[in-house]
Amino acid sequence: MKIKTILILFVLLIVAAIGIYIYTYKEHRDIATEKESFTIAVTDMFSEFQANEINANSKYLDKTIEVTGNLSSVDDATKSMVVDDKLFATFREEPPQNLQLNAKIKIKGRFIGYDALVEELKMDQCVLVTP
């Protein structure tokens, strides 16, 4: 009876350890090749957050999104850019050098949140789709 209990506990422990290992070491997402869940203009997305932040977060958070807008600034040191003065986007690699300010661009990345204090949308793992 005691050996059966120890054996059952041992098997449960092994199953739990395997489950934790699989959950912890699952494959990382490749946002660049992942199909986007939404394609939207930065200003439209920002308006959704202004209207109802909770609903917009549940819709966009941690999703791959393709956004369009006008380039406001580029920071090569942090591999980031600002689009329409409303979206802060960090890139995996340095953005191309030949980008013109106020030019229409399209980027794809993972939406990581909205900062209500500074009224800014945030994305990471971005790639430039079209300049």
Backbone as CSV, one residue per row, in Angstrom:
resi,resn,N_x,N_y,N_z,CA_x,CA_y,CA_z,C_x,C_y,C_z
1,MET,0.821,-1.199,0.000,0.000,0.000,0.000,0.862,1.259,0.000
2,LYS,1.883,1.294,0.815,2.753,2.447,0.893,3.586,2.610,-0.390
3,ILE,4.002,1.509,-0.971,4.784,1.554,-2.204,3.926,2.067,-3.354
4,LYS,2.637,1.662,-3.377,1.728,2.144,-4.411,1.569,3.656,-4.336
5,THR,1.415,4.187,-3.142,1.254,5.633,-2.953,2.502,6.373,-3.402
6,ILE,3.659,5.865,-3.040,4.918,6.493,-3.439,5.074,6.444,-4.951
7,LEU,4.714,5.332,-5.561,4.809,5.185,-7.011,3.865,6.170,-7.727
8,ILE,2.640,6.294,-7.236,1.682,7.226,-7.829,2.186,8.666,-7.702
9,LEU,2.686,9.055,-6.542,3.229,10.392,-6.338,4.426,10.652,-7.248
10,PHE,5.268,9.647,-7.434,6.433,9.771,-8.304,5.994,10.001,-9.750
11,VAL,5.001,9.256,-10.221,4.500,9.403,-11.588,3.885,10.800,-11.769
12,LEU,3.103,11.262,-10.779,2.511,12.595,-10.853,3.582,13.685,-10.881
13,LEU,4.630,13.488,-10.123,5.733,14.436,-10.101,6.435,14.494,-11.459
14,ILE,6.647,13.369,-12.074,7.268,13.305,-13.405,6.382,14.007,-14.442
15,VAL,5.072,13.732,-14.405,4.146,14.357,-15.358,4.141,15.876,-15.166
16,ALA,4.124,16.347,-13.912,4.150,17.785,-13.637,5.457,18.405,-14.129
17,ALA,6.580,17.745,-13.921,7.875,18.264,-14.365,7.923,18.371,-15.889
18,ILE,7.393,17.397,-16.587,7.361,17.435,-18.056,6.477,18.587,-18.528
19,GLY,5.324,18.761,-17.897,4.418,19.856,-18.255,5.070,21.212,-18.050
20,ILE,5.752,21.400,-16.942,6.435,22.668,-16.660,7.550,22.909,-17.668
21,TYR,8.297,21.879,-18.011,9.373,22.011,-18.986,8.822,22.431,-20.352
22,ILE,7.756,21.792,-20.802,7.171,22.113,-22.109,6.639,23.543,-22.114
23,TYR,5.989,23.961,-21.037,5.448,25.321,-20.961,6.566,26.363,-20.947
24,THR,7.622,26.091,-20.204,8.716,27.052,-20.053,9.546,27.190,-21.323
25,TYR,9.805,26.108,-22.004,10.705,26.135,-23.157,9.992,25.993,-24.490
26,LYS,8.760,26.550,-24.583,8.068,26.501,-25.867,8.744,27.456,-26.853
27,GLU,8.470,27.260,-28.138,9.099,28.075,-29.186,8.711,29.530,-29.058
28,HIS,9.644,30.413,-29.354,9.371,31.841,-29.346,8.650,32.224,-30.626
29,ARG,7.826,33.255,-30.528,7.105,33.743,-31.696,8.058,34.490,-32.619
30,ASP,7.839,34.341,-33.907,8.571,35.118,-34.897,7.573,36.088,-35.526
31,ILE,7.518,37.279,-34.965,6.532,38.276,-35.380,6.696,38.638,-36.859
32,ALA,7.924,38.646,-37.357,8.182,39.035,-38.752,7.483,38.101,-39.741
33,THR,7.376,36.822,-39.414,6.749,35.874,-40.335,5.313,35.529,-39.941
34,GLU,4.912,35.931,-38.759,3.561,35.644,-38.279,2.544,36.493,-39.038
35,LYS,1.394,35.914,-39.343,0.330,36.666,-40.021,-0.270,37.649,-39.030
36,GLU,-0.481,38.882,-39.498,-1.031,39.903,-38.615,-2.502,39.619,-38.308
37,SER,-2.905,39.939,-37.081,-4.305,39.785,-36.668,-5.139,40.977,-37.115
38,PHE,-4.509,42.147,-37.175,-5.206,43.382,-37.557,-4.306,44.233,-38.437
39,THR,-4.921,44.968,-39.343,-4.251,46.004,-40.117,-5.055,47.271,-39.883
40,ILE,-4.388,48.301,-39.347,-5.125,49.492,-38.921,-4.213,50.716,-38.975
41,ALA,-4.811,51.871,-39.130,-4.064,53.130,-39.060,-3.806,53.454,-37.588
42,VAL,-2.661,54.037,-37.301,-2.304,54.379,-35.923,-3.362,55.291,-35.309
43,THR,-3.826,56.268,-36.063,-4.808,57.216,-35.521,-6.133,56.527,-35.174
44,ASP,-6.536,55.542,-35.978,-7.773,54.801,-35.690,-7.617,53.949,-34.431
45,MET,-6.472,53.308,-34.309,-6.202,52.487,-33.128,-6.169,53.359,-31.872
46,PHE,-5.530,54.514,-31.976,-5.458,55.438,-30.849,-6.858,55.888,-30.436
47,SER,-7.713,56.160,-31.411,-9.091,56.573,-31.126,-9.851,55.482,-30.370
48,GLU,-9.606,54.227,-30.728,-10.251,53.120,-30.010,-9.836,53.108,-28.546
49,PHE,-8.563,53.372,-28.270,-8.094,53.400,-26.888,-8.658,54.599,-26.138
50,GLN,-8.821,55.712,-26.815,-9.413,56.880,-26.172,-10.881,56.621,-25.821
51,ALA,-11.587,55.911,-26.684,-13.008,55.634,-26.470,-13.229,54.608,-25.365
52,ASN,-12.467,53.499,-25.385,-12.649,52.448,-24.384,-11.365,51.626,-24.288
53,GLU,-10.543,51.987,-23.328,-9.230,51.344,-23.182,-9.336,49.853,-22.872
54,ILE,-10.288,49.463,-22.061,-10.425,48.045,-21.668,-10.760,47.187,-22.882
55,ASN,-11.739,47.609,-23.674,-12.105,46.839,-24.872,-10.972,46.800,-25.884
56,ALA,-10.303,47.928,-26.071,-9.206,47.984,-27.039,-8.050,47.089,-26.595
57,ASN,-7.745,47.082,-25.291,-6.680,46.202,-24.789,-7.020,44.743,-25.025
58,SER,-8.263,44.354,-24.761,-8.628,42.951,-24.961,-8.583,42.573,-26.439
59,LYS,-8.776,43.549,-27.305,-8.748,43.292,-28.752,-7.321,43.190,-29.295
60,TYR,-6.406,44.084,-28.858,-5.092,44.199,-29.488,-3.916,43.628,-28.693
61,LEU,-4.025,43.545,-27.392,-2.874,43.201,-26.554,-2.253,41.854,-26.936
62,ASP,-0.945,41.852,-27.124,-0.140,40.679,-27.472,-0.485,40.073,-28.837
63,LYS,-1.090,40.864,-29.696,-1.412,40.414,-31.049,-0.404,41.009,-32.034
64,THR,-0.220,40.331,-33.143,0.611,40.861,-34.223,-0.258,41.797,-35.043
65,ILE,0.199,43.043,-35.154,-0.594,44.085,-35.799,0.249,44.787,-36.857
66,GLU,-0.390,45.105,-37.968,0.250,45.900,-39.014,-0.393,47.281,-38.976
67,VAL,0.430,48.303,-38.751,-0.096,49.669,-38.630,0.506,50.571,-39.696
68,THR,-0.275,51.575,-40.082,0.199,52.575,-41.032,0.082,53.951,-40.395
69,GLY,0.980,54.821,-40.803,0.955,56.188,-40.301,2.129,56.965,-40.847
70,ASN,2.273,58.202,-40.372,3.373,59.058,-40.804,4.496,59.009,-39.789
71,LEU,5.707,58.864,-40.270,6.882,58.763,-39.416,7.155,60.098,-38.729
72,SER,7.182,60.068,-37.386,7.425,61.285,-36.609,8.884,61.431,-36.225
73,SER,9.514,60.321,-35.805,10.933,60.375,-35.431,11.533,58.981,-35.443
74,VAL,12.869,58.942,-35.563,13.623,57.689,-35.556,14.790,57.857,-34.593
75,ASP,15.034,56.834,-33.775,16.176,56.845,-32.858,16.993,55.582,-33.116
76,ASP,18.115,55.731,-33.795,18.947,54.581,-34.136,19.550,53.923,-32.897
77,ALA,19.863,54.717,-31.879,20.499,54.182,-30.674,19.603,53.170,-29.957
78,THR,18.300,53.428,-29.944,17.373,52.514,-29.260,16.606,51.625,-30.229
79,LYS,16.938,51.713,-31.516,16.255,50.941,-32.554,14.743,51.156,-32.463
80,SER,14.345,52.421,-32.415,12.929,52.729,-32.250,12.507,53.868,-33.163
81,MET,11.199,54.001,-33.298,10.626,55.118,-34.034,9.271,55.453,-33.448
82,VAL,8.823,56.662,-33.730,7.503,57.121,-33.319,6.707,57.380,-34.594
83,VAL,5.471,56.884,-34.597,4.596,57.042,-35.758,3.379,57.871,-35.337
84,ASP,3.077,58.889,-36.104,1.937,59.788,-35.861,1.948,60.383,-34.449
85,ASP,3.094,60.516,-33.846,3.244,61.038,-32.485,2.410,60.273,-31.461
86,LYS,1.979,59.063,-31.807,1.094,58.298,-30.928,1.565,56.866,-30.684
87,LEU,2.438,56.351,-31.540,2.895,54.960,-31.429,4.404,54.921,-31.290
88,PHE,4.872,54.301,-30.210,6.304,54.091,-29.996,6.595,52.645,-30.369
89,ALA,7.459,52.442,-31.351,7.749,51.103,-31.867,9.242,50.799,-31.757
90,THR,9.568,49.661,-31.133,10.967,49.226,-31.089,11.148,48.101,-32.096
91,PHE,12.316,48.120,-32.735,12.610,47.170,-33.804,13.596,46.111,-33.343
92,ARG,13.561,44.985,-34.002,14.520,43.919,-33.715,15.897,44.319,-34.211
93,GLU,15.921,44.955,-35.358,17.166,45.429,-35.954,17.037,46.930,-36.170
94,GLU,18.128,47.568,-36.478,18.116,49.006,-36.703,17.228,49.347,-37.901
95,PRO,16.343,50.345,-37.752,15.508,50.746,-38.892,16.367,51.277,-40.037
96,PRO,15.884,51.167,-41.271,16.651,51.681,-42.413,16.975,53.165,-42.254
97,GLN,18.111,53.560,-42.784,18.597,54.936,-42.644,17.918,55.920,-43.599
98,ASN,17.337,55.448,-44.666,16.823,56.339,-45.704,15.367,56.760,-45.495
99,LEU,14.853,56.656,-44.284,13.463,57.013,-44.029,13.306,58.533,-43.900
100,GLN,12.287,59.050,-44.521,11.999,60.488,-44.490,10.960,60.764,-43.402
101,LEU,11.195,61.796,-42.596,10.208,62.194,-41.604,8.924,62.628,-42.301
102,ASN,7.806,62.334,-41.685,6.458,62.618,-42.195,6.068,61.763,-43.392
103,ALA,6.914,60.809,-43.779,6.569,59.891,-44.875,5.617,58.818,-44.347
104,LYS,4.748,58.345,-45.215,3.809,57.273,-44.863,4.589,55.960,-44.791
105,ILE,4.437,55.233,-43.666,5.111,53.940,-43.511,4.125,52.905,-42.994
106,LYS,4.504,51.642,-43.155,3.728,50.525,-42.627,4.699,49.630,-41.858
107,ILE,4.367,49.347,-40.604,5.197,48.456,-39.793,4.336,47.349,-39.201
108,LYS,4.995,46.244,-38.896,4.317,45.109,-38.273,5.058,44.782,-36.989
109,GLY,4.305,44.523,-35.929,4.924,44.188,-34.656,3.909,43.657,-33.668
110,ARG,4.388,43.406,-32.462,3.534,42.894,-31.382,3.085,44.071,-30.526
111,PHE,1.792,44.202,-30.343,1.275,45.291,-29.521,1.446,44.928,-28.049
112,ILE,2.144,45.790,-27.296,2.430,45.476,-25.888,1.702,46.375,-24.906
113,GLY,0.972,47.383,-25.390,0.184,48.148,-24.449,-0.018,49.596,-24.808
114,TYR,-0.805,50.231,-23.971,-1.138,51.646,-24.108,-0.779,52.323,-22.795
115,ASP,0.000,53.373,-22.874,0.372,54.143,-21.696,-0.541,55.370,-21.636
116,ALA,-1.540,55.313,-20.754,-2.528,56.385,-20.659,-1.919,57.677,-20.128
117,LEU,-0.857,57.567,-19.342,-0.237,58.755,-18.765,0.347,59.666,-19.839
118,VAL,1.063,59.075,-20.791,1.651,59.864,-21.882,0.868,59.719,-23.188
119,GLU,-0.256,59.003,-23.120,-1.116,58.754,-24.274,-0.325,58.238,-25.465
120,GLU,0.288,57.055,-25.269,1.144,56.480,-26.298,0.893,54.978,-26.414
121,LEU,0.734,54.518,-27.644,0.643,53.099,-27.947,2.057,52.554,-28.021
122,LYS,2.243,51.258,-27.685,3.585,50.677,-27.703,3.574,49.323,-28.410
123,MET,4.590,49.157,-29.270,4.780,47.884,-29.971,6.254,47.513,-29.892
124,ASP,6.530,46.204,-29.940,7.915,45.746,-29.975,8.080,44.689,-31.051
125,GLN,9.298,44.249,-31.264,9.657,43.245,-32.276,9.175,43.672,-33.665
126,CYS,9.223,44.953,-33.952,8.696,45.496,-35.199,9.635,45.274,-36.375
127,VAL,9.021,45.199,-37.534,9.749,45.166,-38.806,9.050,46.159,-39.741
128,LEU,9.815,46.778,-40.592,9.270,47.708,-41.573,8.705,46.915,-42.740
129,VAL,7.432,47.116,-43.038,6.796,46.405,-44.150,7.024,47.190,-45.433
130,THR,6.693,48.494,-45.413,6.962,49.363,-46.573,7.364,50.738,-46.072
131,PRO,8.340,51.330,-46.700,8.724,52.698,-46.322,7.735,53.713,-46.870
